[in-house]
Amino acid sequence: MTRGKRIYVLDTNVLMHDPTALFRFEEHDVFIPMTVLEELDAAKKGTSETSRNARQVSRFLNELMLAANGRPIEEGVELRLPQGLQLSRRNKPGRLYFQTTAHVVADKRSPRTLPDNLILAAIIAVRESRPRERVVLVSKDINLRIKAKIYGIPAEDYENDRALDDFSLLYNGVTQLPDDFWDRHGELRSWSERGHTFYEVRRRKGEDWHPNENLYLAGDDEVELRVLQVDAKKALLQIVDDYRHGSHTVWGIQARNREQNFALNALMDPEIDFVTLLGTAGTGKTLLALAAGLAQVMDQQRYREIIMTRATVSVGEDIGFLPGTEEEKMTPWMGALTDNLEVLTNPQEGGAWGRAATNDLLASRIKIRSMNFMRGRTFLSRYVIIDEAQNMTPKQMKTLVTRAGPGSKIVCLGNVEQIDTPYLTETTSGLTYAVDRFKDWQHSAHVTLRRGERSRLADYASEVL
């Protein structure tokens, strides 16, 4: 067996998940079974993300075949990067091979020609024809990887789009300061300006702060701060606004805990264009985002309207096609919006008439949009809320965030413990990807909400069920 040289056999779901996977294996060779090509062909029609990816794979394969200049396909095709595709490479690219022999069922005891069995049969044939090289299956299908290992075939998940190795290492946006923080940072400058208090402190070893990270000092000297600017030697900190009292609320909503207060500060800051809120059910993500949006659209008129969207992934059985307009079709998916609007649009005066008038007014400023029709759009001076963002792939996240035009703000909400999209995990979710990639940008902020605020029943259920 040639040391280090490998042949990676790609499953269909890998290519439909990331079309550039063809070019991600450095100097190693890539093998495409005929079954994979057939499944790509069957999936190419439609407007879904997987259909677009299937078509993109076909275009990549066609470009590679044309670049081969008629050389025999059995010799393989050099995996040159197509024009316009920017990927970093450290080694000379490997070659792309296709299955050129007839299908053979992997196990005579299981003669059914299932796609998985045909892929396994192709892998066994490759392994027999090239015994000196290690053949590895790459698939996002756990069951196929289990089948492969039963047949003695090494199998791996596709991890190139993994944002980080361990989800517990994800940046949470909130850090507790040591009790001797002020003593350790004795050499500092402080001042007040426009109703805010600022501190300039020297950075000590181990203080890996990020822009707009939230810091707090517990105990008798309790204080809550935000990192405004940070460099290798010093940091500029600001005491955050306190939204936990009735005299200082956002659209009638007050923060119930420290993390919610940090979240409202980020949501209300016009200098922050991108906010991500992670948290389990009941931590107040949607309520805080909506309250901040309404305050800035209706009162401050900072944005023209609120646009709300989410990934339409069912938790249970699908209920079929839904009638009506785009907004009417999205309404069943927006139960969280409806529930929170009932809290936010409950006027103290006017009774049922006042409630109806308020709802009509807000309905004209809140638009529900489907994620399927976001391509090509540009949001100008809009406050965009992306709910259930944990069900988005990194590519879908990029598609949505790049829709932001001048004066817009995007807020992503989600709970990575409730991922419903096949082949997505905590470390490959588009929400995790966004949190990790934006943590060093000075116009973004992230807060992980940990404390549920629904009811004692909901809190207990989340612990024991």
PLY file of the C-alpha trace (Angstrom):
ply
format ascii 1.0
element vertex 465
property float x
property float y
property float z
element edge 464
property int vertex1
property int vertex2
end_header
0.00 0.00 0.00
1.40 3.40 -1.01
2.06 5.36 2.14
-0.09 8.47 2.45
-1.76 8.24 -0.98
-5.51 7.72 -0.73
-8.57 7.43 -2.96
-11.67 9.17 -1.62
-15.02 7.84 -2.87
-17.64 10.60 -2.59
-21.27 9.87 -1.80
-24.05 11.86 -3.46
-25.01 13.72 -0.30
-21.47 15.10 0.05
-21.58 16.70 -3.41
-25.12 18.01 -2.96
-24.07 19.45 0.38
-20.90 21.10 -0.98
-20.22 21.06 -4.75
-16.63 22.17 -4.15
-15.96 18.93 -2.26
-14.44 17.62 -5.52
-11.46 19.93 -4.99
-11.03 19.61 -1.21
-8.80 16.54 -1.00
-5.42 18.09 -1.83
-3.05 15.59 -3.53
-5.36 12.60 -3.07
-7.50 11.08 -5.82
-11.31 11.27 -5.95
-13.58 8.51 -7.26
-17.22 9.00 -8.37
-19.39 5.84 -8.65
-21.92 5.68 -11.49
-24.74 5.53 -8.93
-23.70 8.95 -7.63
-23.90 10.43 -11.14
-27.36 8.93 -11.59
-28.57 10.36 -8.27
-27.15 13.78 -9.15
-28.99 13.65 -12.47
-32.26 12.78 -10.73
-31.84 15.63 -8.24
-30.87 18.40 -10.66
-34.41 19.62 -11.39
-35.99 22.07 -8.99
-35.27 25.31 -7.14
-34.08 23.85 -3.83
-30.54 24.31 -2.55
-29.71 20.64 -3.17
-30.95 20.91 -6.77
-28.77 23.95 -7.38
-25.81 22.15 -5.88
-26.44 19.08 -8.07
-26.41 21.29 -11.17
-23.22 22.99 -9.99
-21.50 19.59 -9.56
-22.48 18.70 -13.13
-20.96 21.96 -14.40
-17.74 21.31 -12.48
-17.52 17.77 -13.90
-18.14 19.04 -17.41
-15.38 21.64 -17.12
-12.95 18.99 -15.86
-13.84 16.66 -18.74
-13.33 19.43 -21.30
-9.96 20.30 -19.77
-8.85 16.68 -20.22
-8.70 17.27 -24.00
-10.01 13.84 -24.92
-7.56 11.78 -22.86
-8.83 8.28 -21.96
-11.20 8.54 -18.99
-9.59 5.47 -17.38
-6.42 7.51 -16.82
-8.30 9.98 -14.64
-8.86 13.74 -14.92
-6.64 16.26 -13.16
-8.60 18.11 -10.49
-7.73 21.62 -11.63
-9.68 24.43 -10.00
-12.31 25.86 -12.35
-11.97 29.50 -13.31
-13.43 31.76 -10.62
-13.26 29.19 -7.81
-10.88 30.39 -5.09
-9.60 27.64 -2.80
-6.30 27.46 -0.95
-4.12 24.48 -1.88
-0.80 23.35 -0.49
-0.10 20.41 -2.81
-0.40 19.39 -6.43
-4.00 18.25 -7.05
-4.91 14.59 -7.41
-6.98 13.04 -10.18
-10.67 12.36 -10.60
-11.76 8.84 -11.58
-15.16 7.51 -12.63
-16.62 4.03 -12.41
-16.15 2.42 -15.84
-17.24 -1.13 -15.02
-20.72 -2.61 -14.75
-22.61 -2.68 -11.45
-21.97 -5.69 -9.23
-24.01 -6.22 -6.07
-21.73 -6.02 -3.06
-23.13 -9.06 -1.28
-24.80 -12.03 -2.99
-26.79 -12.63 0.15
-28.40 -9.19 -0.33
-29.10 -9.11 -4.08
-31.30 -6.01 -4.10
-29.67 -3.30 -6.18
-30.09 -0.51 -3.65
-28.02 2.63 -4.38
-25.99 2.14 -1.20
-25.15 -1.45 -2.18
-24.09 -0.35 -5.67
-21.80 2.30 -4.19
-20.26 -0.29 -1.88
-19.81 -2.66 -4.82
-17.99 0.07 -6.74
-15.70 0.73 -3.76
-14.84 -2.96 -3.44
-14.02 -3.07 -7.17
-11.72 -0.04 -6.84
-9.99 -1.55 -3.83
-9.36 -4.77 -5.72
-8.01 -2.95 -8.81
-5.73 -0.64 -6.79
-4.62 -2.70 -3.80
-1.60 -0.51 -3.05
-3.72 2.55 -2.21
-6.07 3.15 0.70
-9.70 3.57 -0.43
-11.93 5.66 1.85
-15.68 6.34 1.59
-16.77 9.90 2.39
-20.47 10.18 3.20
-22.77 12.21 5.40
-25.09 9.20 5.66
-24.41 7.48 8.99
-26.09 4.23 7.91
-23.97 3.98 4.76
-20.84 4.53 6.82
-21.93 1.70 9.13
-22.55 -0.58 6.13
-19.12 0.28 4.75
-17.40 -0.63 7.98
-19.23 -3.97 8.02
-17.60 -4.68 4.67
-14.23 -3.55 6.01
-14.25 -0.26 4.10
-12.88 2.82 5.94
-15.59 5.49 6.06
-15.52 9.13 7.15
-17.91 12.03 7.47
-17.31 15.08 5.28
-15.89 17.62 7.68
-14.48 20.37 5.49
-17.37 22.69 6.37
-17.04 22.07 10.10
-16.65 25.44 11.84
-14.83 23.96 14.84
-13.86 20.54 16.16
-15.83 20.69 19.41
-19.06 22.64 19.87
-18.15 23.37 23.50
-15.35 25.59 22.14
-17.81 27.91 20.39
-17.55 31.57 21.35
-20.45 32.43 23.68
-20.08 36.22 23.78
-20.20 36.51 27.60
-17.20 36.27 29.96
-17.02 36.59 33.73
-14.15 38.73 34.98
-11.99 37.67 37.96
-12.72 39.27 41.33
-9.38 41.13 41.29
-9.98 42.57 37.82
-9.73 46.21 38.88
-6.59 45.53 40.94
-4.91 43.76 38.03
-5.83 46.64 35.72
-4.85 49.45 38.06
-3.37 51.53 35.27
-6.52 52.62 33.46
-8.24 55.72 32.19
-11.96 56.34 32.66
-14.33 59.05 31.47
-18.00 59.78 30.79
-19.39 60.88 27.47
-23.00 61.21 26.19
-24.35 59.41 29.24
-21.96 56.44 29.00
-18.95 55.51 31.09
-15.79 54.26 29.36
-12.65 52.53 30.61
-9.36 52.07 28.81
-7.48 49.10 30.29
-4.29 47.22 29.55
-4.76 43.69 28.31
-3.26 40.95 30.44
-2.13 37.48 29.44
-5.03 35.10 28.77
-7.57 37.83 27.99
-8.68 36.73 24.54
-11.36 39.36 24.06
-13.30 40.04 20.86
-15.09 43.19 19.65
-18.50 43.63 21.32
-17.82 40.78 23.74
-19.76 41.17 26.99
-17.89 41.14 30.30
-19.28 41.14 33.82
-17.96 41.28 37.36
-20.17 39.47 39.86
-20.51 40.05 43.59
-20.62 43.34 45.51
-18.79 45.22 42.76
-21.17 43.99 40.07
-20.67 45.70 36.74
-21.53 44.82 33.15
-19.26 45.96 30.33
-18.85 45.62 26.59
-15.60 45.57 24.62
-15.78 48.42 22.11
-12.25 48.23 20.74
-9.41 45.81 21.35
-5.83 45.45 20.17
-2.71 43.63 21.33
-1.98 46.01 24.24
-5.19 47.63 25.43
-8.97 47.51 25.26
-11.73 50.10 25.40
-14.67 49.04 27.60
-18.09 50.62 28.05
-20.67 50.09 30.78
-23.78 48.73 29.06
-27.27 50.19 29.38
-29.50 48.58 31.98
-32.80 47.41 30.47
-33.95 45.56 33.60
-36.10 48.33 35.05
-39.52 49.60 34.08
-38.20 53.09 33.46
-35.87 51.80 30.74
-37.54 49.20 28.54
-37.61 48.27 24.87
-41.16 48.37 23.46
-42.44 47.59 26.95
-40.08 44.62 27.40
-37.44 44.55 30.11
-34.51 42.18 30.46
-34.98 39.48 33.08
-31.37 38.41 33.39
-27.83 39.45 32.54
-27.67 37.72 29.14
-30.97 39.26 28.02
-29.62 42.68 28.99
-26.50 42.08 26.91
-28.69 40.93 24.01
-30.86 44.07 24.10
-27.76 46.26 24.11
-26.52 44.56 20.96
-29.93 44.64 19.29
-30.43 48.35 19.99
-26.94 49.50 18.94
-27.02 51.06 15.44
-23.26 50.38 15.05
-23.85 46.61 15.20
-25.11 45.26 11.87
-25.13 41.52 12.62
-26.37 39.87 15.82
-26.52 36.15 16.63
-28.49 34.85 19.61
-28.11 31.24 20.70
-30.23 29.67 23.39
-32.60 26.90 24.32
-36.37 27.22 24.06
-37.83 29.89 26.32
-34.73 32.06 26.75
-36.45 34.99 25.01
-34.58 35.13 21.69
-37.58 35.92 19.47
-39.26 38.26 21.96
-36.11 40.36 22.43
-35.40 40.53 18.69
-38.98 41.55 17.88
-39.18 44.14 20.67
-35.91 45.74 19.55
-37.10 45.67 15.94
-40.42 47.33 16.71
-38.77 50.02 18.84
-36.37 50.92 16.03
-38.95 50.69 13.23
-41.97 52.31 14.89
-40.44 54.73 17.43
-36.95 55.60 16.24
-37.70 54.99 12.52
-34.15 53.71 12.09
-35.37 50.95 9.75
-38.23 50.93 7.24
-39.73 47.57 8.24
-39.12 44.20 9.86
-38.59 41.19 7.61
-38.89 37.81 9.27
-37.96 34.47 7.74
-36.94 30.98 8.81
-35.92 27.61 7.45
-39.12 25.67 6.71
-38.16 22.30 8.17
-40.98 20.26 9.71
-40.56 18.73 13.15
-43.23 16.11 12.54
-45.04 14.80 9.47
-45.49 17.22 6.59
-49.05 18.52 6.13
-48.82 18.95 2.36
-49.01 22.02 0.18
-50.37 25.19 1.73
-52.70 27.58 -0.14
-52.44 31.33 -0.49
-49.77 33.94 -1.03
-46.12 33.67 0.04
-46.92 35.33 3.37
-49.98 33.13 3.95
-47.95 30.00 3.20
-45.32 31.07 5.72
-47.83 31.87 8.47
-48.01 28.31 9.91
-44.22 28.33 10.26
-44.31 31.62 12.13
-46.03 30.52 15.33
-43.22 32.07 17.37
-43.85 35.43 15.70
-47.59 35.24 16.41
-47.09 34.24 20.04
-44.63 37.02 20.74
-46.67 39.66 18.93
-49.54 38.91 21.32
-47.22 39.92 24.17
-45.90 42.99 22.38
-49.23 44.31 21.01
-51.37 44.26 24.12
-52.28 47.94 24.65
-53.19 49.08 28.12
-56.08 51.14 26.77
-58.62 50.79 24.01
-59.77 47.23 24.65
-60.42 44.99 21.64
-60.58 47.96 19.26
-57.18 49.24 20.38
-55.71 45.77 20.08
-57.05 45.38 16.52
-55.76 48.81 15.49
-52.32 48.01 16.91
-52.21 44.66 15.09
-53.21 46.28 11.79
-50.54 48.95 12.20
-47.79 46.43 12.97
-48.89 44.07 10.19
-48.04 46.80 7.68
-44.49 47.05 9.08
-43.73 43.33 9.58
-43.26 41.21 6.47
-42.98 37.43 6.47
-40.81 36.12 3.66
-39.81 32.66 2.50
-36.12 31.81 2.46
-36.62 30.10 -0.91
-37.01 33.43 -2.72
-34.15 35.43 -1.20
-31.69 35.08 -4.09
-31.19 38.32 -5.97
-32.86 40.50 -3.33
-31.24 43.38 -1.49
-32.61 44.62 1.83
-32.28 48.41 2.18
-32.78 49.86 5.67
-34.51 46.69 6.86
-34.41 44.88 10.20
-34.16 41.21 9.22
-34.86 38.39 11.69
-33.79 34.86 10.69
-35.47 32.40 13.06
-34.48 28.73 13.49
-31.13 29.54 11.88
-29.61 26.32 13.24
-31.32 24.49 10.33
-29.39 26.47 7.71
-26.25 25.29 5.96
-23.23 27.62 5.83
-24.01 28.29 2.16
-27.62 29.25 2.95
-26.38 31.53 5.72
-24.02 33.24 3.28
-26.83 33.63 0.74
-29.04 35.43 3.28
-26.47 37.60 5.03
-25.08 38.86 1.71
-28.58 40.21 0.90
-28.04 43.04 3.42
-27.90 46.49 1.86
-26.97 49.86 3.39
-28.65 50.63 6.69
-29.87 47.07 7.35
-29.44 44.86 10.39
-29.61 41.06 10.44
-30.47 39.09 13.58
-30.01 35.29 13.60
-31.79 33.23 16.24
-31.46 29.53 16.94
-30.94 26.57 19.20
-28.35 24.07 17.96
-29.88 21.39 20.18
-32.91 21.37 17.85
-31.37 20.80 14.40
-33.97 19.19 12.09
-32.07 19.33 8.78
-30.55 16.02 7.63
-26.74 15.88 7.57
-26.32 19.00 9.73
-24.72 18.81 13.17
-23.87 21.28 15.92
-20.44 21.90 14.41
-21.56 22.18 10.75
-24.71 24.29 11.21
-24.76 27.61 9.39
-25.51 29.36 12.70
-22.39 27.91 14.35
-20.44 28.86 11.23
-21.66 32.48 11.41
-20.91 32.85 15.13
-17.35 31.61 14.64
-16.61 33.65 11.50
-18.08 36.96 12.75
-16.64 36.99 16.29
-13.70 39.27 15.32
-15.72 41.80 13.31
-16.30 45.10 15.09
-19.87 45.47 13.76
-21.19 42.11 14.98
-22.18 40.74 18.37
-23.10 37.36 19.81
-24.83 36.34 23.04
-25.60 32.84 24.29
-28.77 32.93 26.42
-28.73 30.24 29.09
-31.61 30.93 31.44
-35.17 30.08 30.43
-37.86 32.64 31.25
-41.09 30.92 30.21
-42.36 29.25 33.36
-41.24 26.93 36.14
-42.97 24.09 34.27
-40.97 24.75 31.07
-37.71 25.12 33.00
-38.24 21.83 34.83
-39.29 20.03 31.64
-36.13 21.16 29.82
-34.06 19.64 32.63
-35.75 16.28 33.15
-37.28 15.36 29.77
0 1
1 2
2 3
3 4
4 5
5 6
6 7
7 8
8 9
9 10
10 11
11 12
12 13
13 14
14 15
15 16
16 17
17 18
18 19
19 20
20 21
21 22
22 23
23 24
24 25
25 26
26 27
27 28
28 29
29 30
30 31
31 32
32 33
33 34
34 35
35 36
36 37
37 38
38 39
39 40
40 41
41 42
42 43
43 44
44 45
45 46
46 47
47 48
48 49
49 50
50 51
51 52
52 53
53 54
54 55
55 56
56 57
57 58
58 59
59 60
60 61
61 62
62 63
63 64
64 65
65 66
66 67
67 68
68 69
69 70
70 71
71 72
72 73
73 74
74 75
75 76
76 77
77 78
78 79
79 80
80 81
81 82
82 83
83 84
84 85
85 86
86 87
87 88
88 89
89 90
90 91
91 92
92 93
93 94
94 95
95 96
96 97
97 98
98 99
99 100
100 101
101 102
102 103
103 104
104 105
105 106
106 107
107 108
108 109
109 110
110 111
111 112
112 113
113 114
114 115
115 116
116 117
117 118
118 119
119 120
120 121
121 122
122 123
123 124
124 125
125 126
126 127
127 128
128 129
129 130
130 131
131 132
132 133
133 134
134 135
135 136
136 137
137 138
138 139
139 140
140 141
141 142
142 143
143 144
144 145
145 146
146 147
147 148
148 149
149 150
150 151
151 152
152 153
153 154
154 155
155 156
156 157
157 158
158 159
159 160
160 161
161 162
162 163
163 164
164 165
165 166
166 167
167 168
168 169
169 170
170 171
171 172
172 173
173 174
174 175
175 176
176 177
177 178
178 179
179 180
180 181
181 182
182 183
183 184
184 185
185 186
186 187
187 188
188 189
189 190
190 191
191 192
192 193
193 194
194 195
195 196
196 197
197 198
198 199
199 200
200 201
201 202
202 203
203 204
204 205
205 206
206 207
207 208
208 209
209 210
210 211
211 212
212 213
213 214
214 215
215 216
216 217
217 218
218 219
219 220
220 221
221 222
222 223
223 224
224 225
225 226
226 227
227 228
228 229
229 230
230 231
231 232
232 233
233 234
234 235
235 236
236 237
237 238
238 239
239 240
240 241
241 242
242 243
243 244
244 245
245 246
246 247
247 248
248 249
249 250
250 251
251 252
252 253
253 254
254 255
255 256
256 257
257 258
258 259
259 260
260 261
261 262
262 263
263 264
264 265
265 266
266 267
267 268
268 269
269 270
270 271
271 272
272 273
273 274
274 275
275 276
276 277
277 278
278 279
279 280
280 281
281 282
282 283
283 284
284 285
285 286
286 287
287 288
288 289
289 290
290 291
291 292
292 293
293 294
294 295
295 296
296 297
297 298
298 299
299 300
300 301
301 302
302 303
303 304
304 305
305 306
306 307
307 308
308 309
309 310
310 311
311 312
312 313
313 314
314 315
315 316
316 317
317 318
318 319
319 320
320 321
321 322
322 323
323 324
324 325
325 326
326 327
327 328
328 329
329 330
330 331
331 332
332 333
333 334
334 335
335 336
336 337
337 338
338 339
339 340
340 341
341 342
342 343
343 344
344 345
345 346
346 347
347 348
348 349
349 350
350 351
351 352
352 353
353 354
354 355
355 356
356 357
357 358
358 359
359 360
360 361
361 362
362 363
363 364
364 365
365 366
366 367
367 368
368 369
369 370
370 371
371 372
372 373
373 374
374 375
375 376
376 377
377 378
378 379
379 380
380 381
381 382
382 383
383 384
384 385
385 386
386 387
387 388
388 389
389 390
390 391
391 392
392 393
393 394
394 395
395 396
396 397
397 398
398 399
399 400
400 401
401 402
402 403
403 404
404 405
405 406
406 407
407 408
408 409
409 410
410 411
411 412
412 413
413 414
414 415
415 416
416 417
417 418
418 419
419 420
420 421
421 422
422 423
423 424
424 425
425 426
426 427
427 428
428 429
429 430
430 431
431 432
432 433
433 434
434 435
435 436
436 437
437 438
438 439
439 440
440 441
441 442
442 443
443 444
444 445
445 446
446 447
447 448
448 449
449 450
450 451
451 452
452 453
453 454
454 455
455 456
456 457
457 458
458 459
459 460
460 461
461 462
462 463
463 464
